[in-house]
Amino acid sequence: MKIPVHFYSYFKDITGCTDTVIELPEGGDIAQLLAAACLRFPKLHSMGNSTLIAVGVNYQPKSYVLKEGDRVSLFPPVQGG
């Protein structure tokens, strides 16, 4: 299945794009999607433990099983002050 992935904030800078499509087998989860994204965009690897992940408008854990039609958004950690 093909999962559209949108990058926010400085993730756009380190990937060089605002979005991409990652192909996963049926039953693939967010952890597999992140692994595939890190292979394509190695600079994402260092952000793996702190990346915020949303499917649609809801944040999801890495164990979330993706379905055809899901849209994933990846956000860097939020900072404030």
C-alpha positions as a Markdown table, in Angstrom:
| # | Residue | x | y | z |
|---|---|---|---|---|
| 1 | Met | 0.0 | 0.0 | 0.0 |
| 2 | Lys | 1.1 | 3.6 | -0.6 |
| 3 | Ile | 1.1 | 5.9 | 2.3 |
| 4 | Pro | 1.4 | 9.7 | 1.8 |
| 5 | Val | 3.7 | 11.3 | 4.3 |
| 6 | His | 3.8 | 15.0 | 5.0 |
| 7 | Phe | 6.8 | 16.7 | 6.7 |
| 8 | Tyr | 6.4 | 19.8 | 9.0 |
| 9 | Ser | 8.8 | 22.4 | 10.3 |
| 10 | Tyr | 12.5 | 21.7 | 9.9 |
| 11 | Phe | 11.8 | 18.2 | 8.8 |
| 12 | Lys | 11.1 | 19.8 | 5.4 |
| 13 | Asp | 14.7 | 21.2 | 5.5 |
| 14 | Ile | 16.4 | 17.9 | 6.4 |
| 15 | Thr | 14.4 | 15.9 | 3.9 |
| 16 | Gly | 14.4 | 18.5 | 1.1 |
| 17 | Cys | 10.7 | 18.1 | 0.5 |
| 18 | Thr | 7.3 | 18.7 | 2.0 |
| 19 | Asp | 5.9 | 15.3 | 1.3 |
| 20 | Thr | 6.6 | 11.9 | -0.1 |
| 21 | Val | 4.9 | 8.5 | -0.6 |
| 22 | Ile | 6.2 | 5.4 | 1.2 |
| 23 | Glu | 5.2 | 1.9 | 0.1 |
| 24 | Leu | 4.5 | -0.7 | 2.8 |
| 25 | Pro | 3.1 | -4.2 | 2.8 |
| 26 | Glu | -0.5 | -4.6 | 4.0 |
| 27 | Gly | -0.5 | -4.6 | 7.8 |
| 28 | Gly | 2.5 | -2.3 | 8.0 |
| 29 | Asp | 2.7 | -0.1 | 11.0 |
| 30 | Ile | 4.1 | 3.3 | 11.8 |
| 31 | Ala | 7.4 | 1.8 | 13.0 |
| 32 | Gln | 7.9 | 0.3 | 9.5 |
| 33 | Leu | 7.0 | 3.5 | 7.9 |
| 34 | Leu | 9.6 | 5.4 | 10.0 |
| 35 | Ala | 12.3 | 2.9 | 9.2 |
| 36 | Ala | 11.6 | 3.3 | 5.5 |
| 37 | Ala | 11.6 | 7.1 | 5.8 |
| 38 | Cys | 14.9 | 7.0 | 7.6 |
| 39 | Leu | 16.4 | 4.8 | 4.8 |
| 40 | Arg | 15.2 | 7.4 | 2.2 |
| 41 | Phe | 16.1 | 10.4 | 4.4 |
| 42 | Pro | 19.0 | 9.4 | 6.7 |
| 43 | Lys | 19.0 | 12.7 | 8.6 |
| 44 | Leu | 15.6 | 11.7 | 10.1 |
| 45 | His | 17.2 | 8.8 | 11.9 |
| 46 | Ser | 18.5 | 10.9 | 14.8 |
| 47 | Met | 15.0 | 12.3 | 15.4 |
| 48 | Gly | 13.3 | 8.8 | 15.6 |
| 49 | Asn | 12.7 | 8.8 | 19.3 |
| 50 | Ser | 11.2 | 12.3 | 19.5 |
| 51 | Thr | 9.2 | 12.5 | 16.2 |
| 52 | Leu | 5.5 | 13.2 | 16.7 |
| 53 | Ile | 3.4 | 11.1 | 14.3 |
| 54 | Ala | -0.2 | 11.8 | 13.3 |
| 55 | Val | -2.5 | 9.8 | 11.1 |
| 56 | Gly | -5.1 | 12.1 | 9.8 |
| 57 | Val | -5.6 | 14.5 | 12.7 |
| 58 | Asn | -4.9 | 12.1 | 15.6 |
| 59 | Tyr | -1.5 | 11.3 | 17.1 |
| 60 | Gln | -0.7 | 7.6 | 17.0 |
| 61 | Pro | 2.0 | 5.3 | 18.5 |
| 62 | Lys | 4.5 | 3.5 | 16.4 |
| 63 | Ser | 2.5 | 0.3 | 16.8 |
| 64 | Tyr | -0.4 | 1.8 | 14.9 |
| 65 | Val | -1.3 | -0.5 | 11.9 |
| 66 | Leu | -1.7 | 1.7 | 8.8 |
| 67 | Lys | -4.5 | 1.2 | 6.3 |
| 68 | Glu | -4.8 | 2.2 | 2.6 |
| 69 | Gly | -6.0 | 5.8 | 2.5 |
| 70 | Asp | -4.2 | 6.9 | 5.7 |
| 71 | Arg | -2.2 | 10.1 | 5.5 |
| 72 | Val | 0.8 | 10.4 | 7.9 |
| 73 | Ser | 2.3 | 13.6 | 9.2 |
| 74 | Leu | 5.7 | 13.8 | 10.9 |
| 75 | Phe | 6.5 | 16.6 | 13.2 |
| 76 | Pro | 9.7 | 17.5 | 15.1 |
| 77 | Pro | 9.6 | 17.8 | 18.9 |
| 78 | Val | 7.7 | 20.9 | 20.0 |
| 79 | Gln | 9.6 | 23.5 | 21.9 |
| 80 | Gly | 8.3 | 26.5 | 23.7 |
| 81 | Gly | 9.4 | 29.1 | 26.2 |
